[in-house]
Amino acid sequence: MNARDTEFPISDKDRSTSDMAWRSVSYLTAGILFYGGIGWLLGKYFGHQSAFMAVGVILGISLALYLTYARVSFLERDATTSDLRKPPQ
């Protein structure tokens, strides 16, 4: 039996859950790196590197969590309204 011939049962729901999990991890990582980097640069310029970097990291985490929450609530709201539009079977 060849590994290429093996089919793995992955549903669309499992795939979307996995995509959503990786997307939230990516948002958190990008937010920390981007805003932490901006804070580091501002700290180098103004002379308070640790304070600006801490504020940048906290801001990045906060914005990433908000973006994740907004996307998940939008997807749940879309799924709920689309279920209401389907005719009963």
Sequence and secondary structure as in RCSB ss.txt:
>XXXX:A:sequence
MNARDTEFPISDKDRSTSDMAWRSVSYLTAGILFYGGIGWLLGKYFGHQSAFMAVGVILGISLALYLTYARVSFL
ERDATTSDLRKPPQ
>XXXX:A:secstr
  GGG      HHHHHHHHHHHHHHHHHHHHHHHHHHHHHHHHHHHS HHHHHHHHHHHHHHHHHHHHHHHHHHH
HHHHHHHHHHS   
